Amino acid sequence: MKTTTWILLIAFILAALAAGLIRLATRGTLVGAVAVAPGPIQQVVDERGLTRLPETYLITMPFPGRIGSIELVEGTLVRRGQVVARVVQRDVELEVQQAAAAVERLQAAIEKNADNTVEKTLLLQSERFVESMRSAVEAAAERVKAGLAKTDYAEKHLGRIQQLFESAAVSEEEKDRALLQKIEAAVDYRQDELVHAAMVALQAATDLMPTMVQQYIDRKQLDEAVLVKQKAEAEAVLHQVLENQRRSVMTSPVDGVVLRRHVTNERFLPAGTPLLEIGRLEDLEVEADVLSLDVVDVRPGDPVEIYGPTIGTTPAQGSVSRIEPAGFTKISSLGVEQQRVKVIIHFNPDHLARLRREKHLGVGYRVRVRIVTAQKADALLIPRSALFRGPSGQWQLFAVVDGRARITDVRIGLINDQLAEVVAGLNPGDLVIAAPESGLVNGQRVKPILGPLPR
């Protein structure tokens, strides 16, 4: 092919490309655009939540013992005051009888201890015995005196007989008889002294008998004080056993439903063992763990939309009841450490009744909540996807001005996942590129395809 032909072919191709570029430049890049328009907007916090009850009533073992079998199953409706569990009554009755018998035994012991009839008789008898011993001692003393006089007489008589014997006035037999009388008198006197000493010693012991009996009576009064204390202790045990008998029959504190049954068959259990958990499903609420960055905008009373597969196609309405003052650390599903705060949400009573009736909503069901932290009925709106951050961190977007994409600084008010409120930088009717491509540059010619605001 000749050189001239190649030159002409290349010139033709370049001319065609130039014509195409001119046509493209004249038409511009197709972009989706939205006209800035007034409308309602809500700023929301969207989180997962879990249904719960603000208070549940745990029925526990009141004291160590054997619990009877519990027939109530989860989901059973119970009325306030209805018997839901009971300790084996025969065991309780035996404990009451034993405690009552202990009180009666101690009362009988107190009455027996208070009877001093025998002791008083013994005291009187011992006093009489003391008096008798005193008389006996006095008599023994007199016998000693008589024995001494008899001994003196026998000695003098023996002396006279001996003088007469020396003068042969009496016989030797009479002298021997006088000697025998002296010896007998001395022996009798010694016996009388020993008897008197024994009687004095016996009197000393006898004198202690009334004191001993009186001390025994006094000690019985101390024993009575001990018995009274023991009776008071036994009565306290009886009162505790009677209280246990009252507590052995456990009733429902509220009108509610059985949430959990921890024990089924009869068995021995320690005090405090959980038996049943009862709650009021009419008080059902939602607990949501909200990021601390978002919770600062949440206030008690803020309206909440509760939705999700558990709720069904029609969302339920509620409101923020309480925001707990302390946050906690939670690891997200991606392993990111987050600081979150518990927010408690109450259902609208009518909506909760509908969910209980139609969906049988219970405790521990997963839901989603959309908390409305702020809203306006007539705000200047743009798509949230139109916004991006500028070099200084300010909000920017691409506005369509005279067929070209122009970067425009804007000031944003309320914002959510779909919409944003423009406070400054745009006017109603201005066109903005809804979702600008990464390759779009400032001043590039564009051809907008107008679409609606997202809802």
C-alpha positions in Angstrom: 0.0 0.0 0.0 1.3 3.4 -0.9 2.3 5.9 1.8 -0.3 8.3 0.6 -3.0 5.7 1.2 -1.8 5.1 4.8 -1.7 8.7 5.5 -5.3 9.2 4.3 -6.5 6.1 6.4 -4.9 7.4 9.5 -6.4 10.9 8.9 -9.8 9.4 8.4 -9.6 7.4 11.7 -8.4 10.5 13.6 -11.2 12.6 12.2 -13.7 10.0 13.2 -12.3 9.9 16.8 -12.3 13.6 17.0 -15.9 13.8 15.8 -16.9 11.2 18.4 -15.1 13.1 21.2 -16.7 16.3 20.1 -20.2 14.7 20.2 -19.4 13.1 23.6 -18.2 16.4 25.0 -21.2 18.2 23.6 -23.6 15.5 25.1 -21.8 15.0 28.5 -21.5 12.0 30.9 -24.8 10.5 32.0 -25.3 10.9 35.8 -28.2 10.3 38.1 -29.4 13.5 39.6 -32.0 14.6 42.2 -33.6 18.0 42.6 -33.2 19.6 46.1 -36.8 19.6 47.5 -38.4 20.2 50.9 -39.8 17.2 52.8 -39.9 15.4 56.1 -36.8 13.8 57.6 -36.0 11.8 60.7 -32.6 11.3 62.3 -32.6 7.8 63.7 -30.4 5.3 65.6 -30.9 1.8 64.2 -29.8 -1.1 66.4 -30.6 -4.7 67.3 -32.6 -5.3 70.4 -33.8 -8.2 72.6 -37.2 -8.5 74.3 -37.1 -8.8 78.1 -39.1 -8.3 81.3 -38.2 -5.5 83.7 -38.8 -7.8 86.6 -39.2 -11.6 87.0 -40.3 -13.3 90.2 -38.1 -16.2 91.2 -39.7 -18.9 93.4 -36.9 -20.5 95.5 -36.6 -23.1 98.2 -37.4 -21.3 101.5 -35.4 -23.6 103.7 -33.6 -27.0 103.3 -36.1 -29.8 102.8 -37.9 -32.1 100.3 -39.8 -30.3 97.6 -42.8 -32.0 96.1 -43.1 -32.5 92.4 -44.0 -29.4 90.4 -46.6 -29.9 87.7 -46.6 -26.4 86.2 -44.8 -26.3 82.9 -43.4 -23.3 81.0 -46.1 -21.1 79.5 -48.8 -22.0 82.2 -50.8 -19.0 83.2 -50.9 -18.5 87.0 -53.0 -16.2 89.2 -51.7 -14.1 92.1 -52.0 -16.3 95.3 -52.2 -19.5 93.4 -50.1 -22.4 94.9 -47.2 -23.2 92.5 -45.0 -25.4 94.7 -44.9 -26.8 98.2 -42.5 -28.6 100.5 -43.5 -32.1 101.5 -46.0 -31.3 104.3 -45.5 -34.4 106.4 -41.8 -33.4 107.0 -42.9 -29.9 108.1 -45.6 -31.2 110.4 -43.2 -33.5 112.1 -40.8 -30.6 112.7 -43.7 -28.6 114.2 -44.7 -31.4 116.5 -41.1 -31.9 117.6 -40.6 -28.2 118.4 -43.9 -28.0 120.2 -43.1 -31.1 122.3 -39.8 -29.5 123.3 -41.6 -26.4 124.6 -44.1 -28.5 126.5 -41.3 -30.5 128.1 -39.5 -27.5 129.3 -42.7 -26.0 130.6 -43.3 -29.1 132.6 -39.8 -29.0 133.9 -40.3 -25.4 135.0 -43.5 -26.3 136.9 -41.8 -29.3 138.5 -38.8 -27.2 139.5 -41.1 -24.6 141.1 -42.6 -27.2 143.4 -40.6 -26.9 146.7 -43.0 -29.0 149.0 -40.5 -31.8 149.6 -37.6 -29.3 150.1 -39.6 -27.2 152.6 -40.6 -30.4 154.6 -36.9 -31.4 154.6 -35.9 -28.0 155.8 -38.4 -28.1 158.7 -37.2 -31.6 159.5 -33.6 -30.6 159.6 -34.3 -27.7 161.8 -36.1 -30.0 164.3 -33.2 -32.4 164.1 -30.8 -29.6 164.9 -32.9 -28.7 167.9 -32.9 -32.4 169.0 -29.1 -32.6 168.6 -28.6 -29.5 170.7 -30.7 -31.2 173.5 -28.7 -34.4 173.1 -25.4 -32.5 173.4 -26.6 -30.8 176.5 -27.7 -34.2 178.0 -24.3 -35.6 177.1 -22.6 -32.7 178.8 -24.6 -33.3 181.9 -23.7 -37.0 181.9 -20.0 -35.9 181.7 -20.6 -33.7 184.8 -22.3 -36.6 186.6 -19.6 -39.0 185.6 -16.9 -36.6 186.9 -18.7 -36.3 190.2 -19.1 -40.1 190.4 -15.4 -40.5 189.7 -14.4 -38.0 192.4 -16.7 -39.8 194.8 -15.2 -43.2 194.0 -11.7 -41.9 194.5 -12.5 -40.4 197.9 -14.4 -43.6 198.9 -11.4 -45.7 197.9 -9.2 -43.5 200.0 -11.3 -43.9 203.1 -11.5 -47.7 202.6 -7.8 -48.0 202.3 -7.3 -46.1 205.6 -9.8 -48.4 207.2 -8.1 -51.4 205.7 -4.8 -50.4 207.2 -6.5 -50.2 210.6 -8.1 -53.6 209.9 -11.5 -51.9 210.1 -12.7 -53.3 206.8 -11.9 -56.5 204.9 -9.8 -56.8 201.8 -12.9 -57.6 199.8 -14.5 -54.3 200.7 -11.2 -52.6 199.6 -11.3 -54.4 196.3 -14.9 -53.5 195.8 -14.1 -49.8 196.4 -11.2 -50.0 193.8 -13.6 -51.6 191.3 -16.1 -48.8 191.8 -13.4 -46.3 191.2 -12.3 -48.0 188.0 -15.8 -48.3 186.7 -16.5 -44.6 187.5 -13.4 -43.6 185.6 -14.4 -45.8 182.6 -17.9 -44.4 182.6 -16.6 -40.9 182.8 -14.3 -41.5 179.9 -17.2 -43.0 177.9 -19.3 -40.0 178.7 -16.6 -37.7 177.5 -16.3 -39.6 174.2 -20.1 -39.6 173.8 -20.2 -35.9 174.4 -17.4 -35.2 171.9 -19.2 -37.4 169.3 -22.4 -35.6 169.9 -20.7 -32.2 169.5 -19.2 -33.3 166.2 -22.5 -34.6 165.1 -24.2 -31.4 166.1 -21.7 -29.5 164.0 -22.7 -31.6 161.0 -26.4 -31.4 161.8 -26.3 -27.6 162.1 -25.3 -27.5 158.3 -28.4 -29.4 157.2 -30.8 -26.5 157.1 -28.3 -24.4 155.3 -27.7 -27.2 152.8 -31.5 -27.6 152.2 -31.9 -23.8 151.8 -29.0 -23.7 149.3 -30.7 -26.5 147.3 -33.9 -24.5 147.3 -32.0 -21.4 146.1 -30.2 -23.4 143.4 -33.5 -24.6 142.1 -34.4 -21.0 141.5 -31.2 -20.7 139.4 -32.2 -23.9 137.6 -35.6 -22.3 136.9 -33.9 -19.3 135.3 -31.9 -21.7 133.0 -35.1 -23.6 132.2 -36.9 -20.4 131.3 -34.1 -19.4 128.9 -34.2 -22.9 127.4 -37.9 -22.6 127.0 -37.5 -19.2 125.3 -35.0 -20.8 122.9 -37.4 -23.7 122.2 -40.2 -21.3 121.6 -38.1 -19.4 119.1 -37.4 -22.7 117.3 -41.1 -23.4 117.3 -41.9 -19.9 115.9 -39.3 -20.5 113.1 -40.7 -24.0 112.4 -44.2 -22.5 112.2 -42.9 -19.7 109.9 -41.3 -22.4 107.7 -44.7 -24.2 107.7 -46.3 -21.1 106.4 -43.5 -20.6 103.8 -43.6 -24.2 102.8 -46.6 -23.5 100.5 -45.3 -21.1 97.8 -47.7 -19.0 95.8 -47.4 -16.8 92.7 -46.8 -13.1 93.7 -48.5 -11.8 90.4 -50.8 -12.7 87.6 -48.4 -14.0 85.1 -46.9 -17.0 83.2 -44.4 -19.6 84.1 -41.2 -18.7 82.3 -38.9 -21.5 83.6 -39.4 -24.6 85.6 -36.1 -25.6 87.3 -37.3 -28.6 89.3 -39.8 -31.3 88.3 -39.6 -34.3 90.6 -39.5 -34.6 94.4 -36.0 -34.2 95.8 -34.1 -32.8 98.8 -32.9 -29.3 98.1 -30.9 -26.7 100.0 -32.3 -23.3 100.8 -32.3 -20.8 97.9 -32.5 -23.4 95.1 -34.5 -21.9 92.2 -37.8 -23.7 91.6 -39.9 -21.5 89.2 -39.5 -18.2 87.4 -42.7 -16.2 86.8 -43.2 -13.0 84.8 -45.8 -10.7 83.4 -45.6 -10.7 79.6 -47.8 -7.6 79.6 -44.7 -5.8 80.9 -42.6 -6.9 78.0 -40.0 -4.3 76.8 -36.9 -4.2 74.5 -33.3 -3.8 75.6 -30.9 -2.4 72.9 -27.1 -1.9 73.2 -26.5 1.4 71.5 -23.1 2.8 70.5 -22.0 5.5 73.0 -21.4 7.8 70.0 -25.1 7.5 69.0 -26.7 7.3 72.5 -25.7 10.9 73.3 -28.6 12.0 70.9 -31.2 9.7 72.5 -33.6 11.0 75.1 -36.3 9.4 77.2 -39.6 9.6 75.4 -38.1 9.5 71.9 -40.4 7.6 69.6 -39.2 4.1 68.5 -40.1 1.9 65.6 -39.7 -1.8 66.5 -39.4 -4.1 63.4 -37.9 -7.2 62.1 -38.9 -10.8 61.2 -40.0 -11.4 64.8 -42.4 -8.5 64.6 -43.7 -9.2 61.1 -44.6 -6.9 58.2 -46.3 -4.3 60.4 -43.8 -2.5 62.7 -44.7 -1.9 66.3 -44.4 1.5 68.0 -42.8 2.3 71.3 -40.8 4.9 73.1 -37.5 5.2 75.0 -38.1 4.5 78.7 -34.7 4.7 80.2 -31.0 5.1 79.3 -28.6 3.5 81.7 -25.9 5.8 83.0 -23.0 3.4 82.7 -21.6 2.0 79.4 -19.8 -1.3 78.8 -17.4 -2.7 76.4 -18.7 -5.2 73.8 -16.8 -7.0 71.0 -18.6 -6.8 67.7 -19.0 -9.8 65.3 -16.0 -8.4 63.4 -13.9 -8.4 66.5 -14.0 -4.7 67.0 -14.1 -3.4 70.6 -17.1 -1.0 71.0 -18.4 1.0 73.9 -22.1 0.6 74.2 -24.9 1.7 76.5 -28.2 -0.1 77.3 -31.3 1.7 76.2 -34.7 0.4 77.5 -37.7 0.7 75.2 -41.4 0.3 76.1 -44.0 -1.0 73.6 -47.1 0.9 72.9 -49.6 -1.1 75.0 -52.0 -1.7 72.0 -49.1 -2.8 69.7 -47.8 -5.1 72.4 -51.2 -6.6 72.8 -51.4 -7.2 69.1 -47.9 -8.8 69.0 -48.8 -11.1 71.9 -52.0 -12.1 70.2 -50.7 -12.5 66.7 -47.1 -13.3 67.1 -47.0 -14.8 70.6 -44.0 -12.5 71.3 -42.1 -13.6 74.4 -38.9 -13.1 76.4 -35.5 -13.1 74.6 -36.8 -12.5 71.1 -34.5 -10.7 68.7 -35.9 -7.5 67.1 -34.6 -4.3 65.5 -35.3 -0.8 66.8 -35.2 2.5 65.0 -35.0 5.3 67.6 -36.0 8.7 66.2 -33.7 11.2 67.9 -34.8 14.3 65.8 -37.3 15.1 63.0 -38.5 17.9 60.8 -41.6 18.1 58.7 -40.3 20.6 56.1 -36.5 20.3 55.6 -34.5 20.9 52.4 -33.5 17.4 51.4 -30.9 15.6 49.3 -29.8 12.0 49.0 -27.4 10.8 51.7 -25.4 9.1 49.0 -24.6 12.5 47.4 -22.4 13.6 50.3 -18.7 13.1 50.7 -16.0 14.7 52.9 -13.7 17.4 51.5 -10.0 17.8 52.2 -10.8 19.8 55.4 -13.4 17.4 56.6 -16.3 19.6 55.4 -19.4 18.1 53.7 -19.3 18.4 49.9 -21.3 17.2 46.9 -21.5 17.6 43.1 -24.1 20.0 42.0 -25.1 20.3 38.3 -24.5 23.8 37.2 -24.8 24.8 33.5 -24.4 21.2 32.5 -21.3 20.6 34.5 -20.5 18.9 37.8 -19.4 21.5 40.3 -18.0 20.6 43.8 -20.1 22.5 46.3 -19.6 22.9 50.1 -22.8 22.4 52.1 -23.8 22.5 55.7 -25.8 19.6 56.9 -28.4 19.4 59.6 -30.4 16.2 60.2 -29.1 13.1 58.5 -30.0 9.4 58.2 -29.1 6.5 55.9 -31.2 7.7 53.0 -31.6 11.5 53.3 -29.7 14.6 54.6 -31.0 18.0 55.4 -29.1 20.9 53.7 -28.9 23.9 56.0 -26.7 26.0 53.7 -25.1 25.8 50.3 -28.1 24.9 48.1 -31.6 26.2 47.1 -34.8 24.3 46.3 -34.7 23.0 42.8 -30.9 22.8 42.5 -29.7 19.5 41.0 -27.2 17.3 42.8 -25.6 14.1 41.6 -27.2 11.3 43.7 -24.3 8.9 43.7 -21.2 10.4 42.1 -18.6 8.0 40.5 -15.1 8.0 41.9 -13.8 9.2 38.5 -16.0 12.3 38.3 -14.0 15.5 38.4 -14.9 19.1 39.1 -16.1 20.9 36.0 -16.8 17.8 34.0 -19.7 18.1 31.6 -22.6 15.9 32.6 -26.1 15.0 31.4 -28.3 14.5 34.4 -31.0 11.9 34.5 -33.5 13.2 37.0 -34.8 10.7 39.7 -36.9 11.0 42.9 -35.6 11.5 46.4 -35.1 8.2 48.3 -37.7 7.5 51.0 
